[in-house]
Amino acid sequence: MAIEAATAAIEGSRPLDAVAKKLTNLFAARVRPGPVKDLLSGTGIGHPLHPLLTDVPIGAWTSALVLDVVGGEPARRAADRLLVVGALAALPTAVTGLSDLADCVHSDERSLGALHALGNVAALSCFLASYAARRLGRRAGGLELSGLGGVLLAGSGFLGGHLAFRKGIGVDETVFLEPPVEWTAVCRDGELADGKPRRVRLAGTDVVLYRGGGGRLYALANRCSHRGGPLHKGRHTDSTLTCPWHLSTFRLDDGAIVRGPATAPQPVYDVRVQNGSIEVRVLQRRG
């Protein structure tokens, strides 16, 4: 319960939210949707890039701590070098984390993300100071700084886990949708205008319908897989829908990502007109 109370206090922190807004506004002003943003988001690998990169600095710094404790004098040089490896790897890790933080839409997420980032910066500072102390021959002080860095790293790692596993940051927002497997009427055919997305409800799931050129019908999950934005409110063409929140763009026919920062494709559904009604069901894989 103490941990729950502590995380709740962090989530409700207005100063942390203000810090996050300043950081993310600066980032968003310089990194717009496009190839660089897609790279930082992990669009090309189908998975957020930031968690993958964290393994390197965490692994390097943790290994350095282990060598400091059990490696003895022969391992000193290796431990010192690992501090540098971790520091160098922390730079791209921080940039990808800032990219993810810029996509958070709720204040509680931003506050947690801000403290997570500040904790990581503090840990990095400790490990850099530890390396400097070692180079100056103050090894005992360097070991103390490494220990403090390890504590800070563990604390910020806890917050990162909370963001991922309790807040769902980076998780496919559509993964738990369960539309019906049987054809289900969602609206009358005449209620769907040509070239205008329409949101309908399908067994508890929001679906966006679209009638494109030639009268072809499309049905996709309306909740964007990236951060849950409402696709029916975004821009559209006869072949794509674009989320209004972070501008992820998906193909209408198969939900594939045209542009990130989304990393997961958008679910698409079977759709037909039957007896004057538009009906939708879970996509039946063919072939």
C-alpha positions as CSV (number, residue, x, y, z in Angstrom):
1,M,0.0,0.0,0.0
2,A,2.9,2.4,0.6
3,I,4.1,1.9,-2.9
4,E,0.6,2.5,-4.3
5,A,0.4,5.7,-2.2
6,A,3.8,6.8,-3.4
7,T,3.1,6.2,-7.1
8,A,-0.3,8.0,-6.7
9,A,1.4,11.0,-5.3
10,I,3.9,11.1,-8.2
11,E,1.0,10.7,-10.7
12,G,-0.7,13.7,-9.2
13,S,2.3,16.0,-9.1
14,R,1.7,19.2,-11.1
15,P,5.3,20.3,-11.0
16,L,6.4,17.0,-12.6
17,D,3.7,17.3,-15.2
18,A,4.9,20.9,-15.9
19,V,8.5,19.6,-16.4
20,A,7.3,16.9,-18.7
21,K,5.3,19.3,-20.8
22,K,8.3,21.6,-21.2
23,L,10.6,18.7,-22.2
24,T,8.1,17.2,-24.6
25,N,7.2,20.5,-26.2
26,L,10.8,21.2,-27.0
27,F,11.2,17.7,-28.4
28,A,8.0,17.8,-30.5
29,A,8.9,21.1,-32.0
30,R,12.1,19.6,-33.4
31,V,11.1,16.0,-34.2
32,R,7.9,16.0,-36.3
33,P,6.1,12.9,-37.5
34,G,8.2,11.2,-40.2
35,P,11.2,8.9,-40.7
36,V,13.2,10.2,-37.6
37,K,10.2,9.9,-35.3
38,D,9.4,6.5,-36.7
39,L,13.0,5.4,-36.0
40,L,12.9,6.6,-32.4
41,S,9.5,5.1,-31.8
42,G,10.4,1.6,-33.2
43,T,7.8,1.6,-36.0
44,G,10.1,-0.4,-38.2
45,I,10.6,-3.2,-35.7
46,G,7.0,-3.4,-34.6
47,H,7.9,-2.7,-31.0
48,P,8.8,0.4,-29.0
49,L,12.6,0.9,-29.3
50,H,13.2,2.5,-25.9
51,P,12.8,-0.7,-23.7
52,L,15.2,-2.6,-26.0
53,L,17.9,0.1,-25.7
54,T,17.7,0.2,-21.9
55,D,19.3,-3.3,-21.7
56,V,22.7,-1.9,-22.7
57,P,23.3,0.8,-20.0
58,I,21.6,-1.2,-17.3
59,G,23.6,-4.3,-18.2
60,A,26.9,-2.3,-18.5
61,W,26.4,-0.4,-15.2
62,T,25.2,-3.5,-13.3
63,S,28.2,-5.5,-14.6
64,A,30.5,-2.8,-13.5
65,L,29.0,-2.9,-10.0
66,V,29.4,-6.7,-9.9
67,L,33.0,-6.5,-10.9
68,D,33.6,-3.8,-8.3
69,V,32.3,-6.1,-5.6
70,V,33.7,-9.5,-6.6
71,G,36.2,-8.9,-9.3
72,G,39.0,-7.6,-7.2
73,E,41.9,-5.5,-8.5
74,P,42.3,-7.4,-11.8
75,A,38.8,-6.4,-12.8
76,R,39.1,-2.7,-12.1
77,R,39.9,-1.6,-15.7
78,A,37.0,-3.6,-17.1
79,A,34.6,-2.1,-14.5
80,D,35.8,1.4,-15.4
81,R,35.3,0.8,-19.1
82,L,31.8,-0.6,-18.5
83,L,30.9,2.7,-16.9
84,V,31.8,4.5,-20.1
85,V,29.9,2.0,-22.2
86,G,26.8,2.5,-20.1
87,A,27.1,6.3,-20.4
88,L,27.5,6.2,-24.2
89,A,24.5,3.8,-24.5
90,A,22.4,6.0,-22.3
91,L,22.3,8.8,-24.9
92,P,20.2,7.1,-27.6
93,T,18.2,5.4,-24.8
94,A,17.3,8.8,-23.3
95,V,16.3,10.2,-26.7
96,T,13.9,7.3,-27.5
97,G,12.5,7.6,-24.0
98,L,11.8,11.3,-24.5
99,S,10.1,10.5,-27.8
100,D,7.8,8.1,-26.0
101,L,7.2,10.6,-23.2
102,A,6.2,13.2,-25.9
103,D,3.3,10.8,-26.9
104,C,1.8,10.5,-23.4
105,V,-1.6,12.2,-23.4
106,H,-2.5,12.0,-19.7
107,S,-1.0,14.1,-16.9
108,D,-0.4,11.1,-14.6
109,E,1.6,9.4,-17.3
110,R,3.6,12.5,-18.0
111,S,4.4,13.0,-14.3
112,L,5.6,9.4,-13.9
113,G,7.6,9.7,-17.1
114,A,9.3,13.0,-15.9
115,L,10.4,11.4,-12.7
116,H,11.6,8.3,-14.5
117,A,13.7,10.5,-16.8
118,L,15.1,12.7,-14.0
119,G,16.0,9.5,-12.0
120,N,17.9,8.2,-15.0
121,V,19.7,11.5,-15.5
122,A,20.7,11.4,-11.8
123,A,22.0,7.8,-12.2
124,L,24.0,8.8,-15.3
125,S,25.5,11.7,-13.4
126,C,26.6,9.4,-10.6
127,F,28.2,6.9,-12.9
128,L,30.0,9.7,-14.8
129,A,31.2,11.2,-11.5
130,S,32.3,7.7,-10.4
131,Y,34.4,7.3,-13.5
132,A,36.0,10.7,-13.0
133,A,36.8,9.9,-9.4
134,R,38.4,6.6,-10.4
135,R,40.6,8.4,-13.0
136,L,41.7,10.8,-10.2
137,G,42.7,7.9,-8.0
138,R,39.8,8.3,-5.6
139,R,38.5,4.8,-6.1
140,A,36.7,4.5,-2.8
141,G,34.6,7.5,-3.6
142,G,34.1,6.2,-7.1
143,L,32.6,3.0,-5.7
144,E,30.3,4.9,-3.5
145,L,29.0,7.0,-6.4
146,S,28.5,3.8,-8.4
147,G,26.5,2.3,-5.6
148,L,24.3,5.5,-5.4
149,G,23.9,5.3,-9.2
150,G,22.7,1.8,-8.9
151,V,20.1,2.7,-6.3
152,L,18.8,5.6,-8.5
153,L,18.8,3.3,-11.6
154,A,16.7,0.7,-9.7
155,G,14.2,3.4,-8.6
156,S,13.8,4.9,-12.1
157,G,13.5,1.3,-13.5
158,F,10.6,0.7,-11.1
159,L,8.9,3.8,-12.5
160,G,9.5,2.6,-16.1
161,G,8.0,-0.8,-15.2
162,H,5.0,1.0,-13.7
163,L,4.5,3.0,-16.9
164,A,4.6,-0.1,-19.0
165,F,2.8,-2.6,-16.9
166,R,0.3,-0.5,-15.0
167,K,-0.2,2.4,-17.4
168,G,0.2,0.4,-20.6
169,I,2.6,2.9,-22.2
170,G,3.9,1.3,-25.4
171,V,1.3,-1.5,-25.3
172,D,-0.9,-2.1,-28.4
173,E,-4.1,-0.3,-27.4
174,T,-6.2,-2.7,-29.4
175,V,-4.8,-6.0,-28.2
176,F,-7.7,-6.8,-25.8
177,L,-10.5,-5.9,-28.2
178,E,-12.9,-8.8,-28.8
179,P,-15.5,-8.0,-31.5
180,P,-18.0,-10.8,-32.3
181,V,-17.1,-13.5,-34.8
182,E,-20.7,-13.5,-36.2
183,W,-22.0,-10.9,-38.5
184,T,-23.5,-8.1,-36.4
185,A,-25.5,-5.1,-37.7
186,V,-24.0,-1.7,-36.6
187,C,-26.0,0.8,-38.6
188,R,-28.3,1.3,-41.7
189,D,-26.5,1.5,-45.0
190,G,-27.9,5.0,-45.7
191,E,-26.4,6.3,-42.5
192,L,-22.9,6.0,-43.8
193,A,-22.0,8.9,-46.1
194,D,-19.4,8.4,-48.9
195,G,-15.9,9.6,-47.9
196,K,-16.8,10.4,-44.3
197,P,-15.6,8.2,-41.4
198,R,-18.3,7.1,-39.0
199,R,-17.9,5.6,-35.5
200,V,-20.2,2.8,-34.5
201,R,-20.4,0.5,-31.5
202,L,-19.8,-3.2,-32.0
203,A,-20.3,-5.4,-28.9
204,G,-18.4,-2.9,-26.7
205,T,-15.8,-2.1,-29.3
206,D,-15.6,1.2,-31.2
207,V,-15.3,0.7,-34.9
208,V,-14.7,3.2,-37.6
209,L,-16.6,2.7,-40.9
210,Y,-15.5,4.3,-44.2
211,R,-17.0,4.1,-47.7
212,G,-14.3,4.9,-50.3
213,G,-14.2,5.2,-54.0
214,G,-16.3,2.8,-55.9
215,G,-18.5,2.3,-52.8
216,R,-16.0,-0.1,-51.1
217,L,-16.6,-0.5,-47.4
218,Y,-13.9,-0.6,-44.8
219,A,-14.1,-1.3,-41.0
220,L,-11.2,-0.8,-38.5
221,A,-10.9,-0.6,-34.8
222,N,-11.5,3.1,-34.0
223,R,-9.0,3.1,-31.0
224,C,-5.6,3.9,-32.4
225,S,-3.1,1.1,-31.5
226,H,-0.5,3.7,-30.5
227,R,-2.1,5.7,-27.7
228,G,-5.8,5.1,-28.2
229,G,-6.7,8.2,-30.3
230,P,-10.1,8.3,-32.1
231,L,-9.4,7.5,-35.8
232,H,-12.8,8.7,-37.0
233,K,-11.8,12.3,-36.0
234,G,-8.5,12.2,-38.0
235,R,-7.6,13.0,-41.6
236,H,-8.5,10.5,-44.3
237,T,-8.1,9.6,-47.9
238,D,-9.7,6.8,-50.0
239,S,-6.9,4.5,-48.8
240,T,-5.7,5.7,-45.4
241,L,-6.8,7.0,-42.0
242,T,-4.6,9.2,-39.8
243,C,-4.9,9.5,-36.0
244,P,-5.6,13.0,-34.9
245,W,-3.4,12.7,-31.7
246,H,0.1,11.7,-33.0
247,L,-0.6,11.4,-36.8
248,S,0.0,7.6,-37.1
249,T,-1.4,6.6,-40.5
250,F,-2.9,3.3,-41.4
251,R,-4.1,1.7,-44.6
252,L,-7.8,1.1,-44.8
253,D,-7.7,-2.3,-46.5
254,D,-5.4,-4.1,-44.1
255,G,-4.5,-1.8,-41.2
256,A,-0.8,-1.7,-42.1
257,I,1.2,1.2,-40.8
258,V,2.0,3.9,-43.4
259,R,3.6,6.2,-40.9
260,G,4.3,6.0,-37.2
261,P,4.8,6.5,-34.3
262,A,2.5,3.5,-34.1
263,T,4.3,0.2,-33.9
264,A,1.3,-2.2,-34.2
265,P,-1.0,-2.3,-37.2
266,Q,-4.6,-1.4,-36.8
267,P,-7.2,-4.3,-36.5
268,V,-9.4,-4.5,-39.6
269,Y,-12.8,-6.3,-39.7
270,D,-15.0,-8.0,-42.3
271,V,-17.8,-5.7,-43.4
272,R,-20.8,-6.1,-45.7
273,V,-24.2,-4.7,-46.5
274,Q,-27.0,-7.2,-45.8
275,N,-30.7,-6.3,-46.1
276,G,-30.0,-2.6,-46.0
277,S,-27.8,-2.8,-42.9
278,I,-24.0,-2.6,-42.6
279,E,-22.7,-5.7,-40.7
280,V,-19.3,-6.2,-39.2
281,R,-17.5,-9.2,-37.7
282,V,-14.0,-10.4,-36.8
283,L,-11.8,-10.7,-39.9
284,Q,-12.0,-14.2,-41.3
285,R,-8.6,-15.1,-42.6
286,R,-8.8,-16.5,-46.1
287,G,-6.4,-19.0,-47.7
